[in-house]
Each structure stands twice: as structure tokens, then as C-alpha cells.
Amino acid sequence: MAEPDERRTVKTDRFSRRVLAQLRLAVLADCGCERTLAALDLGARQAGLTGAEIDAALAGRSFEARTAAALVFACAIKSGDQAQIALAREHAARVGTSDADLATVEAEVTAILASRAA
């Protein structure tokens, strides 16, 4: 298994820090922990997101079509609803998201949720 820093480098090569920050915000928006939300906000701002982009990501949205599709896919994975996951995957493919990118989103969501449970 790769060290966390190695995995982050691979993911950053595929997805920008901005998209990764938005994924974290979307997946953890309901955590209810002020400390976690403050850290996510800080990380998102350091990645270059504006306040409006952060608010959108917290609601599972983005102003960019492919990122929006990735966030919907991420939230569907989090829900575990197979029908939602299939619909989100289809939509993401229609807006030009590759299978490799969807696999990266899935791996990122899995990692986020695993770290939340730890």
C-alpha cells in the first residue's frame, strides 16, 4: 500500500487541489464538527477557492460542469444508493468525465470516509 503522501501526489496529478478540496467539502459537509469544517474551509481557500465556490461545494455543487458531476457522483457514492451512483456515473460520462477520473473520485471518497471513521 502506498504511503499517504504518494497517493496524494498521484491524485493531485489527475485532479487539481481545487477539485480535491471541493470533493472533501461535499463529502464532509454534514460532519457537524466545527473544527473539521474550519480546516476544510482553510484548505479550500489555500487551494484557491472563493467563498461562493466553497458554499457551492458544501451543497454538493460546482460552477464547472465536470466538477459538478464529480461532486454529484461523490455524494452518490457516500449515500450508497446504487441507482443514484449509476445515474451520476452516466451524467458524468455525458459531460466528459473519464472512467479514470471517476475511479479517482471513488478512491478519494473512500479515503475521506475511511479517515472520518478513524
Disulfide bonds with the S-S distance in Angstrom:
none
